[in-house]
C-alpha cells in the first residue's frame, strides 16, 4: 500500500511538473519533490528486499532445525532397534532359515518323483530304441517307392558353350583392375 501511494505521488509530481512548466520555480519544487519520492521509494524497496531475504533465511534455518531433529529421532530409533540385535544371533537365524529352505526343497523333490512306475527303464535305452524304430520306418518307406516314381527325361540338345578366355587375357584384366585400384 505504501509502495502504491509513493508511485501515485511520483506520477502526480510528474503531471504537476508538466502543467507548471511555465512557472519555473513551481516546476523546480515539483521536480525536487519527485526526486525525494523516488529516493524514498528506492529505500522502501531495499528494505522490503532485506526483510524478504531475512524471512527466507529464517525459513531455511527452521527447516534445517526440523531436519536435524528428525535425523536425531531416526538415529535413536535405529539404535534402540539394534540394541536388541546381536550379529551372532542374526547369523544363526540366517543359517536356520537356509537349512529350512534346503529341507523344504528336498521334501518337494521327494514328493515330485514318480513312485512305482517309470523308474525301471533307462531313458538312454528308450531313446536308442525309438531311433531304431524311426530308421526302420524310413527304410520301409524308401523300399516302397520302387518304379512307380516318374523321373524327368535327359535333355537331347547340347548346352551352348562360352568361349574361354586365354590365360594372357585374364592376366591383363587382373593387371588393369590392380592398376585402377592403385590409382585410387
TIVO-2410 file (N, C-alpha, C; in nm, 3 decimals):
# residues 184
REC num residu      c1      c2      c3 atome chaine
REC   1      X   0.083  -0.118   0.000     N      A
REC   1      X   0.000   0.000   0.000    CA      A
REC   1      X   0.088   0.124   0.000     C      A
REC   2      X   0.192   0.121   0.082     N      A
REC   2      X   0.283   0.235   0.088    CA      A
REC   2      X   0.352   0.254  -0.047     C      A
REC   3      X   0.389   0.142  -0.112     N      A
REC   3      X   0.454   0.147  -0.242    CA      A
REC   3      X   0.359   0.209  -0.345     C      A
REC   4      X   0.235   0.175  -0.339     N      A
REC   4      X   0.136   0.228  -0.434    CA      A
REC   4      X   0.118   0.378  -0.414     C      A
REC   5      X   0.108   0.421  -0.288     N      A
REC   5      X   0.094   0.564  -0.259    CA      A
REC   5      X   0.214   0.643  -0.310     C      A
REC   6      X   0.334   0.588  -0.292     N      A
REC   6      X   0.454   0.656  -0.337    CA      A
REC   6      X   0.454   0.667  -0.490     C      A
REC   7      X   0.414   0.563  -0.554     N      A
REC   7      X   0.411   0.564  -0.701    CA      A
REC   7      X   0.312   0.670  -0.750     C      A
REC   8      X   0.195   0.677  -0.687     N      A
REC   8      X   0.094   0.777  -0.725    CA      A
REC   8      X   0.152   0.917  -0.705     C      A
REC   9      X   0.223   0.940  -0.595     N      A
REC   9      X   0.282   1.071  -0.570    CA      A
REC   9      X   0.383   1.108  -0.677     C      A
REC  10      X   0.464   1.008  -0.721     N      A
REC  10      X   0.564   1.034  -0.825    CA      A
REC  10      X   0.495   1.070  -0.956     C      A
REC  11      X   0.392   0.997  -0.992     N      A
REC  11      X   0.318   1.024  -1.115    CA      A
REC  11      X   0.252   1.162  -1.108     C      A
REC  12      X   0.191   1.192  -0.991     N      A
REC  12      X   0.127   1.323  -0.974    CA      A
REC  12      X   0.230   1.435  -0.985     C      A
REC  13      X   0.349   1.414  -0.930     N      A
REC  13      X   0.455   1.515  -0.937    CA      A
REC  13      X   0.495   1.538  -1.081     C      A
REC  14      X   0.505   1.431  -1.157     N      A
REC  14      X   0.540   1.444  -1.298    CA      A
REC  14      X   0.432   1.519  -1.374     C      A
REC  15      X   0.305   1.493  -1.343     N      A
REC  15      X   0.194   1.562  -1.409    CA      A
REC  15      X   0.195   1.710  -1.373     C      A
REC  16      X   0.218   1.737  -1.245     N      A
REC  16      X   0.224   1.876  -1.200    CA      A
REC  16      X   0.339   1.948  -1.267     C      A
REC  17      X   0.449   1.876  -1.284     N      A
REC  17      X   0.567   1.934  -1.347    CA      A
REC  17      X   0.536   1.978  -1.489     C      A
REC  18      X   0.462   1.898  -1.560     N      A
REC  18      X   0.426   1.933  -1.696    CA      A
REC  18      X   0.332   2.054  -1.700     C      A
REC  19      X   0.238   2.058  -1.607     N      A
REC  19      X   0.140   2.167  -1.605    CA      A
REC  19      X   0.207   2.300  -1.567     C      A
REC  20      X   0.299   2.291  -1.480     N      A
REC  20      X   0.357   2.416  -1.430    CA      A
REC  20      X   0.495   2.441  -1.488     C      A
REC  21      X   0.519   2.395  -1.609     N      A
REC  21      X   0.648   2.416  -1.672    CA      A
REC  21      X   0.676   2.564  -1.693     C      A
REC  22      X   0.571   2.640  -1.715     N      A
REC  22      X   0.588   2.783  -1.736    CA      A
REC  22      X   0.632   2.852  -1.608     C      A
REC  23      X   0.586   2.798  -1.502     N      A
REC  23      X   0.625   2.859  -1.375    CA      A
REC  23      X   0.749   2.785  -1.329     C      A
REC  24      X   0.862   2.841  -1.349     N      A
REC  24      X   0.991   2.779  -1.327    CA      A
REC  24      X   1.013   2.739  -1.182     C      A
REC  25      X   0.978   2.820  -1.092     N      A
REC  25      X   1.003   2.790  -0.951    CA      A
REC  25      X   0.913   2.677  -0.903     C      A
REC  26      X   0.789   2.677  -0.941     N      A
REC  26      X   0.697   2.569  -0.901    CA      A
REC  26      X   0.741   2.438  -0.965     C      A
REC  27      X   0.788   2.446  -1.087     N      A
REC  27      X   0.835   2.326  -1.157    CA      A
REC  27      X   0.958   2.270  -1.087     C      A
REC  28      X   1.046   2.357  -1.044     N      A
REC  28      X   1.166   2.314  -0.972    CA      A
REC  28      X   1.128   2.245  -0.841     C      A
REC  29      X   1.032   2.300  -0.769     N      A
REC  29      X   0.985   2.240  -0.644    CA      A
REC  29      X   0.922   2.102  -0.670     C      A
REC  30      X   0.843   2.093  -0.776     N      A
REC  30      X   0.780   1.965  -0.811    CA      A
REC  30      X   0.886   1.861  -0.847     C      A
REC  31      X   0.990   1.902  -0.918     N      A
REC  31      X   1.097   1.811  -0.955    CA      A
REC  31      X   1.172   1.763  -0.832     C      A
REC  32      X   1.199   1.854  -0.738     N      A
REC  32      X   1.266   1.814  -0.613    CA      A
REC  32      X   1.179   1.714  -0.536     C      A
REC  33      X   1.048   1.743  -0.529     N      A
REC  33      X   0.957   1.654  -0.457    CA      A
REC  33      X   0.956   1.515  -0.525     C      A
REC  34      X   0.954   1.513  -0.657     N      A
REC  34      X   0.954   1.386  -0.731    CA      A
REC  34      X   1.082   1.308  -0.701     C      A
REC  35      X   1.196   1.372  -0.700     N      A
REC  35      X   1.323   1.306  -0.671    CA      A
REC  35      X   1.323   1.250  -0.529     C      A
REC  36      X   1.269   1.325  -0.433     N      A
REC  36      X   1.261   1.276  -0.294    CA      A
REC  36      X   1.174   1.151  -0.287     C      A
REC  37      X   1.061   1.154  -0.355     N      A
REC  37      X   0.970   1.038  -0.356    CA      A
REC  37      X   1.038   0.916  -0.419     C      A
REC  38      X   1.111   0.937  -0.528     N      A
REC  38      X   1.181   0.826  -0.593    CA      A
REC  38      X   1.288   0.768  -0.501     C      A
REC  39      X   1.360   0.855  -0.432     N      A
REC  39      X   1.463   0.810  -0.338    CA      A
REC  39      X   1.399   0.732  -0.223     C      A
REC  40      X   1.288   0.784  -0.172     N      A
REC  40      X   1.217   0.717  -0.062    CA      A
REC  40      X   1.162   0.581  -0.109     C      A
REC  41      X   1.112   0.576  -0.232     N      A
REC  41      X   1.061   0.451  -0.289    CA      A
REC  41      X   1.174   0.348  -0.302     C      A
REC  42      X   1.292   0.392  -0.345     N      A
REC  42      X   1.407   0.302  -0.357    CA      A
REC  42      X   1.448   0.249  -0.221     C      A
REC  43      X   1.443   0.334  -0.117     N      A
REC  43      X   1.476   0.291   0.020    CA      A
REC  43      X   1.376   0.187   0.068     C      A
REC  44      X   1.248   0.212   0.043     N      A
REC  44      X   1.144   0.118   0.087    CA      A
REC  44      X   1.161  -0.015   0.014     C      A
REC  45      X   1.191  -0.009  -0.117     N      A
REC  45      X   1.213  -0.131  -0.195    CA      A
REC  45      X   1.332  -0.210  -0.139     C      A
REC  46      X   1.440  -0.141  -0.106     N      A
REC  46      X   1.557  -0.207  -0.047    CA      A
REC  46      X   1.524  -0.270   0.087     C      A
REC  47      X   1.446  -0.199   0.167     N      A
REC  47      X   1.406  -0.252   0.298    CA      A
REC  47      X   1.322  -0.378   0.282     C      A
REC  48      X   1.228  -0.374   0.187     N      A
REC  48      X   1.143  -0.491   0.163    CA      A
REC  48      X   1.226  -0.610   0.114     C      A
REC  49      X   1.325  -0.583   0.029     N      A
REC  49      X   1.412  -0.691  -0.017    CA      A
REC  49      X   1.490  -0.752   0.099     C      A
REC  50      X   1.540  -0.668   0.187     N      A
REC  50      X   1.614  -0.716   0.304    CA      A
REC  50      X   1.524  -0.800   0.394     C      A
REC  51      X   1.402  -0.752   0.416     N      A
REC  51      X   1.307  -0.827   0.502    CA      A
REC  51      X   1.275  -0.962   0.437     C      A
REC  52      X   1.254  -0.964   0.306     N      A
REC  52      X   1.224  -1.089   0.236    CA      A
REC  52      X   1.342  -1.186   0.249     C      A
REC  53      X   1.464  -1.135   0.233     N      A
REC  53      X   1.583  -1.219   0.248    CA      A
REC  53      X   1.590  -1.277   0.389     C      A
REC  54      X   1.565  -1.195   0.490     N      A
REC  54      X   1.568  -1.242   0.628    CA      A
REC  54      X   1.460  -1.346   0.654     C      A
REC  55      X   1.341  -1.326   0.595     N      A
REC  55      X   1.233  -1.424   0.612    CA      A
REC  55      X   1.273  -1.559   0.553     C      A
REC  56      X   1.331  -1.558   0.433     N      A
REC  56      X   1.377  -1.681   0.370    CA      A
REC  56      X   1.486  -1.748   0.453     C      A
REC  57      X   1.577  -1.670   0.507     N      A
REC  57      X   1.685  -1.724   0.591    CA      A
REC  57      X   1.627  -1.791   0.716     C      A
REC  58      X   1.526  -1.727   0.775     N      A
REC  58      X   1.462  -1.786   0.894    CA      A
REC  58      X   1.390  -1.916   0.857     C      A
REC  59      X   1.322  -1.917   0.743     N      A
REC  59      X   1.254  -2.040   0.700    CA      A
REC  59      X   1.355  -2.152   0.678     C      A
REC  60      X   1.467  -2.121   0.615     N      A
REC  60      X   1.571  -2.222   0.593    CA      A
REC  60      X   1.627  -2.272   0.725     C      A
REC  61      X   1.650  -2.182   0.819     N      A
REC  61      X   1.703  -2.221   0.950    CA      A
REC  61      X   1.603  -2.312   1.021     C      A
REC  62      X   1.475  -2.277   1.013     N      A
REC  62      X   1.372  -2.360   1.076    CA      A
REC  62      X   1.366  -2.499   1.011     C      A
REC  63      X   1.375  -2.503   0.878     N      A
REC  63      X   1.374  -2.631   0.807    CA      A
REC  63      X   1.495  -2.715   0.848     C      A
REC  64      X   1.612  -2.651   0.854     N      A
REC  64      X   1.733  -2.724   0.894    CA      A
REC  64      X   1.720  -2.779   1.035     C      A
REC  65      X   1.661  -2.700   1.124     N      A
REC  65      X   1.640  -2.745   1.262    CA      A
REC  65      X   1.551  -2.867   1.266     C      A
REC  66      X   1.442  -2.864   1.189     N      A
REC  66      X   1.349  -2.978   1.186    CA      A
REC  66      X   1.416  -3.102   1.127     C      A
REC  67      X   1.497  -3.083   1.025     N      A
REC  67      X   1.567  -3.196   0.965    CA      A
REC  67      X   1.663  -3.259   1.066     C      A
REC  68      X   1.737  -3.177   1.137     N      A
REC  68      X   1.832  -3.227   1.237    CA      A
REC  68      X   1.758  -3.303   1.347     C      A
REC  69      X   1.646  -3.248   1.393     N      A
REC  69      X   1.566  -3.316   1.496    CA      A
REC  69      X   1.520  -3.452   1.446     C      A
REC  70      X   1.468  -3.455   1.323     N      A
REC  70      X   1.419  -3.581   1.267    CA      A
REC  70      X   1.532  -3.681   1.252     C      A
REC  71      X   1.648  -3.636   1.208     N      A
REC  71      X   1.762  -3.726   1.196    CA      A
REC  71      X   1.803  -3.780   1.333     C      A
REC  72      X   1.796  -3.697   1.435     N      A
REC  72      X   1.827  -3.742   1.571    CA      A
REC  72      X   1.729  -3.848   1.618     C      A
REC  73      X   1.599  -3.825   1.590     N      A
REC  73      X   1.497  -3.925   1.628    CA      A
REC  73      X   1.522  -4.057   1.554     C      A
REC  74      X   1.557  -4.047   1.425     N      A
REC  74      X   1.582  -4.168   1.347    CA      A
REC  74      X   1.704  -4.243   1.401     C      A
REC  75      X   1.808  -4.170   1.438     N      A
REC  75      X   1.929  -4.233   1.493    CA      A
REC  75      X   1.897  -4.305   1.624     C      A
REC  76      X   1.817  -4.240   1.709     N      A
REC  76      X   1.780  -4.302   1.836    CA      A
REC  76      X   1.696  -4.427   1.812     C      A
REC  77      X   1.601  -4.419   1.717     N      A
REC  77      X   1.516  -4.534   1.688    CA      A
REC  77      X   1.598  -4.650   1.634     C      A
REC  78      X   1.694  -4.620   1.545     N      A
REC  78      X   1.779  -4.727   1.491    CA      A
REC  78      X   1.865  -4.789   1.600     C      A
REC  79      X   1.914  -4.705   1.690     N      A
REC  79      X   1.996  -4.757   1.800    CA      A
REC  79      X   1.913  -4.847   1.889     C      A
REC  80      X   1.791  -4.805   1.918     N      A
REC  80      X   1.702  -4.887   2.002    CA      A
REC  80      X   1.670  -5.019   1.933     C      A
REC  81      X   1.648  -5.014   1.803     N      A
REC  81      X   1.618  -5.137   1.730    CA      A
REC  81      X   1.737  -5.231   1.729     C      A
REC  82      X   1.858  -5.175   1.718     N      A
REC  82      X   1.978  -5.258   1.712    CA      A
REC  82      X   2.025  -5.303   1.850     C      A
REC  83      X   1.977  -5.240   1.957     N      A
REC  83      X   2.014  -5.284   2.092    CA      A
REC  83      X   1.969  -5.427   2.117     C      A
REC  84      X   1.856  -5.464   2.060     N      A
REC  84      X   1.801  -5.598   2.081    CA      A
REC  84      X   1.860  -5.700   1.985     C      A
REC  85      X   1.945  -5.656   1.894     N      A
REC  85      X   2.003  -5.747   1.795    CA      A
REC  85      X   2.150  -5.773   1.827     C      A
REC  86      X   2.189  -5.897   1.797     N      A
REC  86      X   2.328  -5.937   1.810    CA      A
REC  86      X   2.366  -6.000   1.677     C      A
REC  87      X   2.480  -5.965   1.623     N      A
REC  87      X   2.519  -6.013   1.492    CA      A
REC  87      X   2.530  -6.166   1.489     C      A
REC  88      X   2.572  -6.223   1.599     N      A
REC  88      X   2.581  -6.370   1.606    CA      A
REC  88      X   2.441  -6.432   1.598     C      A
REC  89      X   2.344  -6.369   1.666     N      A
REC  89      X   2.207  -6.420   1.661    CA      A
REC  89      X   2.150  -6.407   1.519     C      A
REC  90      X   2.184  -6.299   1.453     N      A
REC  90      X   2.137  -6.279   1.315    CA      A
REC  90      X   2.197  -6.385   1.225     C      A
REC  91      X   2.327  -6.414   1.240     N      A
REC  91      X   2.391  -6.518   1.158    CA      A
REC  91      X   2.327  -6.654   1.184     C      A
REC  92      X   2.302  -6.686   1.311     N      A
REC  92      X   2.237  -6.813   1.344    CA      A
REC  92      X   2.099  -6.821   1.280     C      A
REC  93      X   2.024  -6.713   1.288     N      A
REC  93      X   1.891  -6.708   1.230    CA      A
REC  93      X   1.897  -6.730   1.079     C      A
REC  94      X   1.991  -6.665   1.012     N      A
REC  94      X   2.002  -6.680   0.867    CA      A
REC  94      X   2.043  -6.823   0.830     C      A
REC  95      X   2.130  -6.885   0.911     N      A
REC  95      X   2.168  -7.025   0.885    CA      A
REC  95      X   2.048  -7.116   0.904     C      A
REC  96      X   1.969  -7.092   1.007     N      A
REC  96      X   1.848  -7.173   1.030    CA      A
REC  96      X   1.751  -7.159   0.913     C      A
REC  97      X   1.736  -7.038   0.864     N      A
REC  97      X   1.646  -7.016   0.750    CA      A
REC  97      X   1.697  -7.091   0.627     C      A
REC  98      X   1.828  -7.086   0.603     N      A
REC  98      X   1.887  -7.156   0.489    CA      A
REC  98      X   1.867  -7.306   0.501     C      A
REC  99      X   1.890  -7.361   0.620     N      A
REC  99      X   1.870  -7.505   0.642    CA      A
REC  99      X   1.725  -7.544   0.618     C      A
REC 100      X   1.631  -7.463   0.665     N      A
REC 100      X   1.489  -7.495   0.648    CA      A
REC 100      X   1.450  -7.488   0.500     C      A
REC 101      X   1.506  -7.393   0.427     N      A
REC 101      X   1.476  -7.384   0.284    CA      A
REC 101      X   1.531  -7.506   0.209     C      A
REC 102      X   1.651  -7.551   0.247     N      A
REC 102      X   1.709  -7.669   0.183    CA      A
REC 102      X   1.624  -7.792   0.215     C      A
REC 103      X   1.580  -7.805   0.339     N      A
REC 103      X   1.495  -7.916   0.378    CA      A
REC 103      X   1.363  -7.914   0.299     C      A
REC 104      X   1.305  -7.797   0.285     N      A
REC 104      X   1.179  -7.784   0.210    CA      A
REC 104      X   1.201  -7.823   0.064     C      A
REC 105      X   1.316  -7.788   0.005     N      A
REC 105      X   1.346  -7.825  -0.134    CA      A
REC 105      X   1.362  -7.976  -0.147     C      A
REC 106      X   1.428  -8.038  -0.051     N      A
REC 106      X   1.444  -8.184  -0.054    CA      A
REC 106      X   1.308  -8.253  -0.045     C      A
REC 107      X   1.222  -8.204   0.042     N      A
REC 107      X   1.088  -8.262   0.055    CA      A
REC 107      X   1.011  -8.244  -0.075     C      A
REC 108      X   1.019  -8.128  -0.134     N      A
REC 108      X   0.950  -8.101  -0.261    CA      A
REC 108      X   1.001  -8.193  -0.371     C      A
REC 109      X   1.132  -8.213  -0.376     N      A
REC 109      X   1.189  -8.304  -0.476    CA      A
REC 109      X   1.142  -8.447  -0.455     C      A
REC 110      X   1.137  -8.491  -0.330     N      A
REC 110      X   1.095  -8.627  -0.299    CA      A
REC 110      X   0.947  -8.648  -0.335     C      A
REC 111      X   0.866  -8.550  -0.312     N      A
REC 111      X   0.723  -8.562  -0.342    CA      A
REC 111      X   0.700  -8.563  -0.492     C      A
REC 112      X   0.778  -8.490  -0.567     N      A
REC 112      X   0.754  -8.477  -0.710    CA      A
REC 112      X   0.805  -8.595  -0.792     C      A
REC 113      X   0.882  -8.687  -0.733     N      A
REC 113      X   0.932  -8.804  -0.806    CA      A
REC 113      X   0.819  -8.904  -0.824     C      A
REC 114      X   0.808  -8.966  -0.943     N      A
REC 114      X   0.705  -9.070  -0.963    CA      A
REC 114      X   0.738  -9.193  -0.879     C      A
REC 115      X   0.633  -9.255  -0.827     N      A
REC 115      X   0.652  -9.370  -0.738    CA      A
REC 115      X   0.602  -9.495  -0.809     C      A
REC 116      X   0.686  -9.597  -0.818     N      A
REC 116      X   0.643  -9.729  -0.863    CA      A
REC 116      X   0.637  -9.747  -1.014     C      A
REC 117      X   0.651  -9.649  -1.094     N      A
REC 117      X   0.649  -9.668  -1.238    CA      A
REC 117      X   0.746  -9.571  -1.303     C      A
REC 118      X   0.800  -9.615  -1.417     N      A
REC 118      X   0.890  -9.530  -1.491    CA      A
REC 118      X   1.033  -9.537  -1.443     C      A
REC 119      X   1.058  -9.595  -1.331     N      A
REC 119      X   1.193  -9.600  -1.276    CA      A
REC 119      X   1.273  -9.717  -1.330     C      A
REC 120      X   1.207  -9.822  -1.378     N      A
REC 120      X   1.281  -9.941  -1.419    CA      A
REC 120      X   1.338  -9.932  -1.560     C      A
REC 121      X   1.310  -9.825  -1.635     N      A
REC 121      X   1.360  -9.809  -1.771    CA      A
REC 121      X   1.464  -9.699  -1.775     C      A
REC 122      X   1.570  -9.726  -1.849     N      A
REC 122      X   1.674  -9.627  -1.869    CA      A
REC 122      X   1.633  -9.538  -1.986     C      A
REC 123      X   1.638  -9.410  -1.969     N      A
REC 123      X   1.593  -9.316  -2.072    CA      A
REC 123      X   1.681  -9.325  -2.197     C      A
REC 124      X   1.811  -9.346  -2.181     N      A
REC 124      X   1.900  -9.358  -2.297    CA      A
REC 124      X   1.864  -9.480  -2.382     C      A
REC 125      X   1.832  -9.591  -2.315     N      A
REC 125      X   1.791  -9.711  -2.389    CA      A
REC 125      X   1.661  -9.685  -2.465     C      A
REC 126      X   1.568  -9.616  -2.403     N      A
REC 126      X   1.442  -9.586  -2.469    CA      A
REC 126      X   1.463  -9.497  -2.591     C      A
REC 127      X   1.551  -9.398  -2.581     N      A
REC 127      X   1.580  -9.310  -2.694    CA      A
REC 127      X   1.646  -9.387  -2.808     C      A
REC 128      X   1.736  -9.478  -2.776     N      A
REC 128      X   1.803  -9.558  -2.879    CA      A
REC 128      X   1.701  -9.647  -2.951     C      A
REC 129      X   1.610  -9.708  -2.877     N      A
REC 129      X   1.507  -9.793  -2.937    CA      A
REC 129      X   1.415  -9.710  -3.027     C      A
REC 130      X   1.381  -9.589  -2.983     N      A
REC 130      X   1.296  -9.503  -3.064    CA      A
REC 130      X   1.366  -9.466  -3.196     C      A
REC 131      X   1.494  -9.438  -3.191     N      A
REC 131      X   1.568  -9.408  -3.314    CA      A
REC 131      X   1.569  -9.528  -3.409     C      A
REC 132      X   1.585  -9.650  -3.355     N      A
REC 132      X   1.583  -9.771  -3.439    CA      A
REC 132      X   1.448  -9.786  -3.508     C      A
REC 133      X   1.340  -9.763  -3.434     N      A
REC 133      X   1.207  -9.775  -3.492    CA      A
REC 133      X   1.186  -9.670  -3.603     C      A
REC 134      X   1.232  -9.550  -3.581     N      A
REC 134      X   1.219  -9.446  -3.683    CA      A
REC 134      X   1.299  -9.481  -3.808     C      A
REC 135      X   1.420  -9.538  -3.790     N      A
REC 135      X   1.503  -9.577  -3.903    CA      A
REC 135      X   1.438  -9.690  -3.982     C      A
REC 136      X   1.379  -9.786  -3.913     N      A
REC 136      X   1.309  -9.896  -3.980    CA      A
REC 136      X   1.193  -9.843  -4.063     C      A
REC 137      X   1.118  -9.750  -4.008     N      A
REC 137      X   1.005  -9.690  -4.079    CA      A
REC 137      X   1.054  -9.616  -4.203     C      A
REC 138      X   1.163  -9.544  -4.193     N      A
REC 138      X   1.220  -9.472  -4.306    CA      A
REC 138      X   1.268  -9.569  -4.414     C      A
REC 139      X   1.336  -9.675  -4.373     N      A
REC 139      X   1.382  -9.775  -4.470    CA      A
REC 139      X   1.265  -9.838  -4.542     C      A
REC 140      X   1.160  -9.870  -4.470     N      A
REC 140      X   1.040  -9.931  -4.528    CA      A
REC 140      X   0.977  -9.837  -4.632     C      A
REC 141      X   0.968  -9.709  -4.599     N      A
REC 141      X   0.911  -9.612  -4.693    CA      A
REC 141      X   0.996  -9.597  -4.818     C      A
REC 142      X   1.127  -9.603  -4.803     N      A
REC 142      X   1.216  -9.591  -4.917    CA      A
REC 142      X   1.204  -9.713  -5.010     C      A
REC 143      X   1.186  -9.831  -4.955     N      A
REC 143      X   1.173  -9.953  -5.036    CA      A
REC 143      X   1.040  -9.956  -5.111     C      A
REC 144      X   0.938  -9.897  -5.057     N      A
REC 144      X   0.807  -9.896  -5.121    CA      A
REC 144      X   0.800  -9.804  -5.241     C      A
REC 145      X   0.892  -9.712  -5.256     N      A
REC 145      X   0.888  -9.617  -5.366    CA      A
REC 145      X   0.899  -9.691  -5.499     C      A
REC 146      X   0.995  -9.777  -5.515     N      A
REC 146      X   1.009  -9.864  -5.632    CA      A
REC 146      X   1.013  -9.790  -5.764     C      A
REC 147      X   0.944  -9.850  -5.868     N      A
REC 147      X   0.948  -9.798  -6.003    CA      A
REC 147      X   0.831  -9.704  -6.032     C      A
REC 148      X   0.745  -9.682  -5.940     N      A
REC 148      X   0.626  -9.601  -5.963    CA      A
REC 148      X   0.656  -9.452  -5.973     C      A
REC 149      X   0.774  -9.408  -5.939     N      A
REC 149      X   0.808  -9.266  -5.940    CA      A
REC 149      X   0.862  -9.229  -6.078     C      A
REC 150      X   0.793  -9.139  -6.153     N      A
REC 150      X   0.844  -9.099  -6.285    CA      A
REC 150      X   0.961  -9.002  -6.269     C      A
REC 151      X   1.066  -9.027  -6.348     N      A
REC 151      X   1.183  -8.942  -6.345    CA      A
REC 151      X   1.183  -8.854  -6.470     C      A
REC 152      X   1.241  -8.736  -6.466     N      A
REC 152      X   1.245  -8.650  -6.584    CA      A
REC 152      X   1.338  -8.706  -6.691     C      A
REC 153      X   1.312  -8.670  -6.818     N      A
REC 153      X   1.396  -8.714  -6.929    CA      A
REC 153      X   1.523  -8.631  -6.935     C      A
REC 154      X   1.627  -8.692  -6.990     N      A
REC 154      X   1.754  -8.625  -7.006    CA      A
REC 154      X   1.744  -8.538  -7.131     C      A
REC 155      X   1.790  -8.413  -7.129     N      A
REC 155      X   1.781  -8.329  -7.249    CA      A
REC 155      X   1.865  -8.385  -7.363     C      A
REC 156      X   1.811  -8.372  -7.485     N      A
REC 156      X   1.880  -8.429  -7.601    CA      A
REC 156      X   1.967  -8.325  -7.671     C      A
REC 157      X   1.948  -8.198  -7.643     N      A
REC 157      X   2.029  -8.094  -7.706    CA      A
REC 157      X   2.148  -8.062  -7.617     C      A
REC 158      X   2.252  -8.015  -7.682     N      A
REC 158      X   2.371  -7.980  -7.605    CA      A
REC 158      X   2.360  -7.836  -7.557     C      A
REC 159      X   2.425  -7.807  -7.452     N      A
REC 159      X   2.423  -7.674  -7.393    CA      A
REC 159      X   2.516  -7.581  -7.468     C      A
REC 160      X   2.479  -7.453  -7.484     N      A
REC 160      X   2.569  -7.360  -7.553    CA      A
REC 160      X   2.694  -7.338  -7.471     C      A
REC 161      X   2.805  -7.322  -7.537     N      A
REC 161      X   2.932  -7.304  -7.466    CA      A
REC 161      X   2.978  -7.161  -7.480     C      A
REC 162      X   3.051  -7.116  -7.385     N      A
REC 162      X   3.107  -6.983  -7.382    CA      A
REC 162      X   3.254  -6.992  -7.420     C      A
REC 163      X   3.299  -6.905  -7.504     N      A
REC 163      X   3.441  -6.914  -7.538    CA      A
REC 163      X   3.526  -6.882  -7.415     C      A
REC 164      X   3.622  -6.963  -7.391     N      A
REC 164      X   3.707  -6.945  -7.273    CA      A
REC 164      X   3.812  -6.839  -7.302     C      A
REC 165      X   3.842  -6.757  -7.203     N      A
REC 165      X   3.945  -6.656  -7.216    CA      A
REC 165      X   4.081  -6.722  -7.207     C      A
REC 166      X   4.168  -6.665  -7.275     N      A
REC 166      X   4.304  -6.715  -7.268    CA      A
REC 166      X   4.367  -6.666  -7.139     C      A
REC 167      X   4.468  -6.734  -7.096     N      A
REC 167      X   4.539  -6.702  -6.973    CA      A
REC 167      X   4.595  -6.561  -6.978     C      A
REC 168      X   4.646  -6.520  -7.092     N      A
REC 168      X   4.706  -6.388  -7.107    CA      A
REC 168      X   4.600  -6.279  -7.089     C      A
REC 169      X   4.480  -6.302  -7.148     N      A
REC 169      X   4.373  -6.203  -7.136    CA      A
REC 169      X   4.330  -6.187  -6.990     C      A
REC 170      X   4.321  -6.299  -6.920     N      A
REC 170      X   4.284  -6.294  -6.779    CA      A
REC 170      X   4.389  -6.217  -6.699     C      A
REC 171      X   4.517  -6.242  -6.728     N      A
REC 171      X   4.624  -6.172  -6.658    CA      A
REC 171      X   4.619  -6.022  -6.686     C      A
REC 172      X   4.591  -5.985  -6.812     N      A
REC 172      X   4.582  -5.844  -6.848    CA      A
REC 172      X   4.465  -5.777  -6.774     C      A
REC 173      X   4.352  -5.847  -6.769     N      A
REC 173      X   4.235  -5.792  -6.696    CA      A
REC 173      X   4.267  -5.773  -6.548     C      A
REC 174      X   4.337  -5.869  -6.491     N      A
REC 174      X   4.375  -5.859  -6.349    CA      A
REC 174      X   4.470  -5.741  -6.328     C      A
REC 175      X   4.563  -5.720  -6.419     N      A
REC 175      X   4.658  -5.609  -6.406    CA      A
REC 175      X   4.585  -5.474  -6.418     C      A
REC 176      X   4.488  -5.464  -6.510     N      A
REC 176      X   4.410  -5.341  -6.525    CA      A
REC 176      X   4.333  -5.312  -6.395     C      A
REC 177      X   4.272  -5.416  -6.340     N      A
REC 177      X   4.199  -5.398  -6.213    CA      A
REC 177      X   4.293  -5.352  -6.102     C      A
REC 178      X   4.413  -5.409  -6.096     N      A
REC 178      X   4.511  -5.373  -5.994    CA      A
REC 178      X   4.558  -5.229  -6.013     C      A
REC 179      X   4.582  -5.189  -6.140     N      A
REC 179      X   4.625  -5.051  -6.166    CA      A
REC 179      X   4.515  -4.952  -6.128     C      A
REC 180      X   4.390  -4.985  -6.160     N      A
REC 180      X   4.279  -4.897  -6.126    CA      A
REC 180      X   4.267  -4.884  -5.974     C      A
REC 181      X   4.286  -4.994  -5.905     N      A
REC 181      X   4.278  -4.992  -5.757    CA      A
REC 181      X   4.391  -4.906  -5.699     C      A
REC 182      X   4.513  -4.920  -5.755     N      A
REC 182      X   4.629  -4.847  -5.705    CA      A
REC 182      X   4.616  -4.698  -5.733     C      A
REC 183      X   4.549  -4.661  -5.842     N      A
REC 183      X   4.531  -4.521  -5.878    CA      A
REC 183      X   4.438  -4.451  -5.780     C      A
REC 184      X   4.348  -4.522  -5.721     N      A
REC 184      X   4.255  -4.462  -5.624    CA      A
REC 184      X   4.326  -4.444  -5.495     C      A
***
